Amino acid sequence: MAKEKIVYVCKNCSYQSSSFLGKCPECGAWGTFEELVNTNTTSSKKNVEKQGFKLPKPISNINYSENIRLNVEDKELNRVLGGGLVVGSVVLIGGEPGIGKSTLLLQIALKIKNRTVLYVSGEESEEQIKLRQLRMKESSDSCLVLAETNIENILSASDEVNPSIIIIDSIQTITTSEIENYAGSITQVRTCADKLIDYAKNKNIPIILVGHITKDGMLAGPKILEHMVDTVLQFEGDKNYGYRILRSIKNRFGSTNEIGIYEMTSFGLQCVENPSKVLLSQREEELSGVAICATVEGKRTILIETQALVSPTYYSSPQRISNGFDIRRMNMLLAVLEKKAGVKVSNKDVFLNIAGGLRVNDPAIDLSIIASIISSHQDTPIDKKYCFAAEVGLSGEIRPIPYVDRRVNEAAAMGFKKIFLSKYNKDNLQEKIKNIESVFISSINDLVETIIK
């Protein structure tokens, strides 16, 4: 008879304890322990023995196939994955409810015409999936739909239809009959994910999993789930805007710097080929507090609009609100601006927004933010043909950034006349680019004197 042992596992760091703890001694998080049932049976040991073992072989003798990646018929997803879906890999996609995860994956399943795709939904019925398919106005006989939550039934159905790709929406709804815990518990998620990963590796079938996220924005379930899978993607964006970003957090077979940009429409998600053209507002007049930055995400350069509003405060302590940019870094830039350039903002409310609902982590956006804050503070507009790309240091110096040529080329292609860079990037600019002037500055004081008319 199976002997059950109950342990408690931290969802953040997978620390295990024999008793329930309020605070994790490993990562210091509170209220993250969940019950995990370990079942040790003699039959499981026999099954391991029956599987046998493999002898190690030299790496030079391992065969490699050029067709190891599958084209998912989606340019943005192919870019983020590093060229396509690797055979036998497991991809985990997380995102807020209603952001478009199910829409994206069903859309991909319908676009792939020459391969069988098994779309498994544990959250919707077959009729609900059909309604979404009709809204997309896309159809495919190669897309097979299964509304099921039992992992054993899912794998049995997969053996019958022999698909090329399996999509599970979502891993938190899948359960196994071997465990009595409720769906979404650490035990169920970990066990079902382990079965799916083994199935993917043994059958050479790529599997895409949808994962829920917590209120803190972290993927729900045990933290070890992110270590078990091959790729972790984050689908993000403001639901009040139409744009979505697919960002790579972990990728064993490609870069983690790539992003994919989509636009949500009534027919589904559309790939954005030229994000700079879409994200920049078509302004006929110059407005204060607006500056354009040339940022790089992976291999693509994007021009984005930073907007700042500086106004007198009516509270005991000024408000600092940032949307799409780290508020701690914004506070640091405000301190540098006041200390080194004499722009007094300590008694002012400062509101910062990245247009389009995007979130940017590129340090090169610093100069654009400084420029927009100065412009709003002085109520003086910046020429709409000016672009900025540089990092700002704590002493007020303008620091160099990578990929200068790509940023300048993108700015020139979008019709900008001047781009402000660090003087330390002067040697990195390979050649003079036509139709745009590169202005090299060394401190934020140079910026104040240059942009304020």
N, C-alpha and C positions, 0 to 999 in steps of 0.2 A: 504494500500500500504506500502511496506517495506520502512523503513527510514534508509538511509545509513549514516554512520558516518566514516569519514576518520581519522585514527590515524597513526602515524609514530612509528615504532618499531625498536629498536636496535637489530641487528642480534647476537651480542655477549652476551648481558645480558638481552634481552627482555624488556628493559626500554621503556615505551610508552610516546609519546609527541603529543600534538594536532597540532604542527607545525613542519616543517622539521628543523633539527639541523645538523650542520656540525660535531660537537663533542658531544659525549654522555656524559652527566653530571654524569652518574652512573659509567661507566667503563673507561671513558676517551678515547675511541676509536674514530677514525675519519672516516667519510664516511660510517658508518655502518647502517644508518637509511633507511628503506624501507617502502613504503606505505602499509597500511593494511586497508581493508574495513570491518567494522563491520556492520552487518545487523541485526536489531532488529525488529521482527515481532510479532504480537499477535498470529499468528498461531503456532510459535515455542513455545510460552508459553503454548498453549493448548496441544501441543504434549508432553511437559514435564509432564503436569497434567495427561494425559492419561496413561503415563508409570507407574504411581503410585509410591509407595515407599516400601522399605523393612524394617521390624523390626529388630533391632540389636539382635544378639544371642550370648550366651556365647561361648568363643573360644573352650571350652571342648566339645561342641555339634557339632562342624564343622567336617564333614566327610573328611577323607583324603584317597586318592587312591595311592597305591604303583606304579601304572602304569602312574604316572604323567609325566614322561619323555619318549620321543621318541628317539630311536636309529637312528641316521642319517647315519649310515654305513660308518662313517669316524672317525678314531681313534683320529686324531688331533683335529677336530672340537668338538667331544664329550668331549675331555679333557678340552678344553677351556671353553665350556659351563657348565662344572661341572658334566658331566655324561650323557648329552643328551639334547634334545630340550624340554623345559617345555611346557605342554599343555596350550594353551591360552596366551602364551607369545609373545612379539614382539621383534625381534632382528634386530639391525641396524648395517650393515657392511659398513665401509668406507675405502677408499684407493685411491691412485693416478690413473689416467687413464692408462689403459694398464697393471696394476699390476696383474690382474687375478681374479677379483671379479666375473665377469659373468661366467668365466670358472669354478671356484670353485663351484658356486651354481648350475650350470647346471650339473656338475659332480655329486653332491650330489643328485639332482633330479633323475638322471639316476640310481644311485646305490640303491636307496630305491625301492625294488621290491614289497614288501607286503603292501604298502600304496599308495594311490593316491596323487600325488603331482601336484599342479597347478603352472606352471611356466609362469608368466606374464612378458612380455617384452614391454617396451615403447620405447626402443632404436633400436631394431632390428626387422626385419621381420621374419616370420616363416621359410622362406627359408634360411636366414642367420643362424638361430639357428640350423637348420638341418645340415648345413655345419659344424658347430662346433661339433655337435653330431657325425658325421661321422669321424671327425678327432680323436675324443676320442676313437672310436671303442667300444662304450658302447651303449646299447639300452635298453629300458624299455617301456612296454605297459602301465605302471602305471603313466608315466610322460605325463601330458597334457600341451600343449603349447598354449598360448593365446597372440597375439600381439594386445594390446589395451592400451589406455592411459586414458580413461574415467573411473572414480572410480565407478560410478553407474553401468556401464556395467560390470565391473570386479566383483563387488559384486553379480550382478544378475547371471553371469556365474558360480560363486562359489556356489551359492544356487542350481544350476542345477546339478553340478557334485559332490558336497559334498566332497571336498578334505580333506585329513588329514593334509597337510602342504601347505601353500601358499608362493610363492617366488615372490617378486615385484622388477623388475630391470628396472628403479630405481624410487625412490620416487619423485625425481625432475621432472620426465617426466609425472607424473600422475596429472590429472586435474579433477575438478568437475564442472558440468554445473551450479551450484548454484552461482558461482563467475566468473566474467568476466576477472580477472587478467590473465596474461600470465603464462605459465607453469614454475615452479621453483621459483616463487615469494613467499614471506613469507606467504601470505594469502593462496595460493594454497597448499603449502607444509604442513602448519599447519592444514588446514581443512581436507585434504586427509589423513594425518597421524592420525588425531583424528577419522575419520570414520573407518579406518583400525584397530585401537586399540580397538574401541568399538565392531567391528565385531569379532575380535579375542577373546575378553573376553566373549561375549555373546554366541558364537558358540563353544568355547573351541578349536579353531584351531590356532596353532602357525603360525606366519607370519614372514618371513625374508625379510627385506628391504635393498636394496642397496642404499647407499648415496654418492653423489659426495663430493669432498673436494675442498676447496679454495686454492689459491696459497700459503697461509700461512700454509697449512696442516690441517686446521680446517674443520669440517664437514659443508657443505654448508647448507643454510637455517637458520631458527630461532634456537637460542641456546636452546630454550625450547624443541625442538624435542628430544634432548638427555635426557632430564628429563622425557619426556613422555614415552619413550620406556623402556623395562625391561633390555635389554642388549645392550651394545655398543662394537663392535669389530673393531679393526683397522688392516687392511691387508697391510703390509708394506714390503719393500725390495728394493734393487737396481735392476733396470730392466736390467743392464748389467751383473748381476749374475743370476744364476738359482734358488736361494733360496728365499723363502718367509716366513715371520713370521706373524702368526695370533695372535694378542695380545688383551687381554680383558681389556677394559678401565672401563667399568661399568658392573656389573652383580648382579642382585638382588637375583639370585638363585645359586650362586657359587662364587668361588674365582676370584679376579682380578689379581692374580699373575701368572696365567697359560698362556703358549704360545703354539702354534702349529707351527711346521716347515714343510714346503713343498718344493719340488723341481719341477720347471717347466720343463716339457719335451714336446716332440712333440705330445704326447698322452694326455696331460693335466697335472694336478698337482698330484704328488705322495707324500705320507706321508713319512717322514724321520724318520725311527725307531731309528737309532743310529746317532744323529747329530754330536757327538764328532768325530766319525770315518770319517764322510764326510767333516767336516769343517777343520780338521787338514791336512795341506799339507804333502805329503809324501816326506820329504827331505832326501836325501842320504848324504848330507854334512851339517856341521854346518855353519850358516850364522850369521853375526852380526846384531843386531837390531831386533831380533825375540825372543819372549818369549811366553810361554803358560800359560793361566789362567784357573782355574776351577771356573766357574760361575754357579749360580743357578737361574733358571727361573721357578717359581712355584714349582712343585714337581720334576722337572727333572734337573739333573746336566749336564752341557755342557762344554766341553773343547774347548776353542777358541784360536786363534793365534793373538797376538798383534804385529804389525810391526811399527818400528820407524826409521826415517832417520834424522840424525843430520849432518848438513853440514854448512860450512862458508857462511855467507850472503854477497851478493853483492849490497844490498840496504841500505838505511839510517836507516830503521827499519827492524828487522828480521821478516820473515814470520812465521806464526803459522797456520797450516792447520790440521784439524782433520776430519776424516771420520769414523763415527760410534760411536764416543765418544764426550761428551760435551766439547767443546773447552775451556769454562771458567774453568772447572775443570782441564783440561790439563795445562792451564796457572798457576793454583794454584800449581800443582805438580811440574812444572818447577821451580817455585819460591822456593818451599821447597827444591828441589834438589840442587839448587845453594846456598841457605842460610845455610842448615844444612849438606850437604855432600861435598860442595866445588866444585861441577861440574859446570863449567862455560858454560852456554848456552844462556846468555843474548845477545851475539853477533853471535848467530848461528840460522840458519833456522831449524825449527823442524816440521816434517811431521809425522802424526800418522794415522794408518789405522787398522781397525778391519777386519781381513780377512773374506771373504765370503759375504761382503756387509751387515753384521748384525749391529744392533745398541744396545749397552749394557749400562744399567744404574746401574748395580750391583757395589757397592763400593769396593767389593773384587777384582776388576780388577786393582785397583790402583797400587798394588805391581808389577804386570806384566808390566804395562806401565812404571813404574820407571825403572824396569830391562831392558826393551827393549831400553829405551832412553840412559841409561848408557852404554849398550852394543854397540849401534851405535856410541855414543860419543867417546868411547875408541877403536872402531873398533875391538872389541874382542867378539867372538861368545859365546853364552851361551850353555851349554851342552843341547842337544835336549831331554834328558831324565829328565830335570828339569821342575817343574811346580810351579806356584805361586798362592796364594789366601790370600789376606789380604788388609785391608784398611790403607791408610797412612794419618796421622794427620798433622796439620799445624806445629807442633814442630818437625816433622820428626819421630815420634814414629809409630810403627807398631801396629795398632789397631785390636782387635778381630772381627771376623765375625761369623754369624750363619751357621748352617748346615755343620760343619767341617767334620763329619764322611762321609757324602754323597760325599763331594768334594774329600776326600782322597781315598775313595773306587773307584770313577770314574777314578781318576788318576792312581791308581794301576791296574785297569782293562784294561787301555789303554797302559800299559807297561812302565809307568814312574817310575824312581828309587828314586827321591827325590821330596818332595813338601815343599815349604817354607811357614810357617804360623807364626802368631803372638804368642809370648811366653805366652800371656794371654789366648790362646786357648788350652793350654796344658792340663788343667783340663777338658776341654769339649770333648776331644777325648776319647771315651768310652773304646776302646781297641786298642792294637797295631795291625795294619794291615800288613799282610805278603807282602813281595816283594817290599815294598816301605818304605823309610826312611823319617820321619817327622822332618824337621829342623825348630826350633823355634828361631825367631830373635826378637829384641826389637826396633831397629832403622834402618834407611836406611843406616847408616854407616856399620852396620853388613852385610847388603846385598851387599854393594860394595866390602867388603873384601872377601865375600864368593863366589860370582859368577864370578868375574873377575880373570881369570887364570894368 
